[in-house]
Amino acid sequence: MRRVWAAVASVWVLLALVAIFAWSRPAPVTASQQTIVAVKGAKGATKYVVATVPGGAVHTTTHTSAVALP
């Protein structure tokens, strides 16, 4: 019976250590990301605009989205 209690205690200690390490870890810092976008203006002039995306949540694809039909 001692072995059973020792196994149960060791599992609880292991879970407690994992929980302590998980909660003591600092939250990840997401830096803002800057993206340069080319915009065509009047008379064909191209202007470059710096767009700042907070948290680095940028998602770009090389495919265009399909048009939703009514």
C-alpha positions in Angstrom: 0.0 0.0 0.0 3.0 2.3 0.6 3.9 2.1 -3.1 0.4 3.1 -4.2 0.5 6.2 -1.9 4.0 7.0 -3.0 2.8 6.9 -6.7 -0.2 9.0 -6.0 1.9 11.6 -4.1 4.5 11.7 -6.9 1.8 12.3 -9.5 0.3 15.2 -7.5 3.8 16.7 -7.0 4.5 16.5 -10.7 1.2 18.1 -11.5 1.8 20.8 -9.0 5.2 21.6 -10.5 3.8 21.7 -14.0 1.0 24.1 -12.8 3.5 26.4 -11.0 5.7 26.6 -14.1 2.7 27.2 -16.4 1.3 30.0 -14.3 4.6 31.7 -13.5 5.6 32.0 -17.2 5.2 35.5 -18.4 2.6 36.2 -21.2 4.1 36.4 -24.7 4.5 40.0 -25.9 3.2 40.6 -29.4 4.9 43.4 -31.1 3.1 45.5 -33.7 4.1 44.8 -37.2 4.5 47.4 -39.9 3.7 46.6 -43.5 4.3 48.8 -46.5 1.4 49.0 -48.9 1.6 50.4 -52.5 -1.5 52.5 -53.3 -2.2 53.9 -56.8 -3.4 57.4 -56.6 -4.7 60.0 -59.0 -3.0 60.2 -62.4 -1.3 56.9 -61.9 0.9 58.0 -59.1 2.0 55.3 -56.8 2.2 56.1 -53.1 3.6 54.0 -50.4 1.7 53.8 -47.1 3.1 52.3 -43.9 0.3 50.4 -42.2 0.8 49.3 -38.5 -1.0 46.1 -37.5 -1.2 45.7 -33.7 -0.3 42.4 -32.3 1.3 41.2 -35.6 -2.0 39.7 -36.8 -1.3 39.8 -40.5 -2.7 37.3 -42.9 -2.0 37.6 -46.6 -2.6 35.1 -49.5 -1.7 35.0 -53.1 -5.2 34.0 -54.1 -8.3 36.2 -54.4 -11.5 35.3 -52.7 -14.4 33.9 -54.7 -17.3 36.2 -55.2 -20.4 35.2 -53.3 -23.4 34.7 -55.5 -26.8 35.7 -54.2 
